[in-house]
Amino acid sequence: MSDQIQSVGRRKRAVCRLYLKPGSGKWDVNGRTLGDYFPRPTLVSAIQQPFTLTDTLGRFDVKAVLDGGGVAGQAGAVRLAIARALVKLDETNRKKLREFGLLTRDAREVERKKPGRAGARKRFQFSKR
C-alpha cells in the first residue's frame, strides 16, 4: 500500500480524508459509490473536475472519508482533496489545477448570528407604532 496517496480537503464545515491509488476508477465515499452519495449531477461533475483537467479520469481508485458539513460543502472538500492528491502524484499537474483555482481552499464560512438581530445581518421587522 506504499503507492497510495493521502490528502485532506476542507470546505465550510466539511472535512474529507482521501486515499488515491492506481486502479480502475472505483469510488468509495463513506462506503457508498460516488453517484449514490452525491445524487446531484452538478456536484459529481464538480468533484471529477480535477481528474478531467489532468486526463486521469478512471485511472485511480478513490476512497473518501467525509465528516461534517452539508452536501455541497462535502463535494467541495472532496474536490480539493483530489486536486491536492494529483499534485502529490505529479508536480506537473499543479500549473493546470492552479489555473482553474482547484488548489485554493475556499475560506468562506457562515457568519455568526449577532445578538439583537434575526440573523447575521438581517434585522427584526421594524414597527413604526
N, C-alpha and C positions, 0 to 999 in steps of 0.2 A: 504493500500500500504506500510505498515511498513516492510513486508517481502521482499521488493525489494532491491536489492544490486546495488549500483552505483560504477563505476570505470572509470578511464581515461587511455587511451593508446596513445602513440605517436611514430611515425616513420617518419624520414625525415621531411617533412613539414606537414604531415597529423596528425590530432588530432581526436580521437574517444572518445565520451562520451557514455558509455554503461550502460544499465539498464537490470539487470538479475532478473527474478522472476520464481518461480516454475511453470511449465506448461507442455505443450505437445511438445515442441521443435519448436515453431513458431519463424520465423526470420522476423524482420522488420529493414531493413538497408536503412535509408533515405526514408522510405515509400515504399520500394520495398523488394522482397524476396532476400535471400542470393544468389541463383543461377542467379537471374535476375541482381543483382547489380555487382556481380563478375562472369563474364562469363567463366573465365579460371578455369578448374577443379583443377589445382595445387594450386591456391590461395584459393579455397574453402576448400581443404583438409588441407592446412596450417592454415586456420582460425579455423577449427574444431579440430585441434591437441590437445589443452588443454582439450577439452571435452573427446576425445577418450582416452587420457592418464589417466584421472581420472574416466573413465567409467560413465560419466554423459551425454553422447550424447542423446538428445531428452528428457531430464528431465527438461529443463528450456526454458522459452520464452525469446528471446533476442531482445532488441530494441537498435539499434546503430545509433548514430547521428554523421556522418562523415563530416569533414571540411578540406579543403586544401589538397595539395599533389596530387599524381597520384594513379593509381590503386594498384600497389604493395605496396606503402607506406601506403595506407589506409588499405590494408589487414594486414600488419604488426601491425598497430595501433590497429585494432580490436582484433588480436591475443593476444597482450599484455594486453589489457583491459579485455579480457575474463579470462586470466590466473590470473590477479590480483583479479578479482571478485570471482573466485573459491577459492582463498586463504582466502579472507574475509569471505566466506561462511564456509569453513572448513580448519582449520590450518594444518591438516594432509596432505592436497594436496600440501603444499609448497615444501616438500622434492622431490616429484616426478617431479613437474614442474621445480624446480631449476635444477634438474639433466639433463633435456633436454634443459636448457637455455631459458625457456619461460618467466622467470620473469625478465630477463635482458633487459633493454631498449637499443636498437641498436642506438648508438650515432652517427653513420656515417652520415655526411651531405655533400652536394655538395660543393666542394672547389670553392672559388670565382675566377672569371676571373681576371687576372692581366693585368695592362697596358703594351702595347708593345708586347703582346702575343696574339696568336689566341684563346687560352682558358686558363685554369688554369695553365697548364704546357706546352702545345703544343706551338711551335714557328711558326712564319710565314715561308714560304718557303725561303730557302737560295739561293741567286743568286750570283754566282762567278763573273760574269761580268754584 
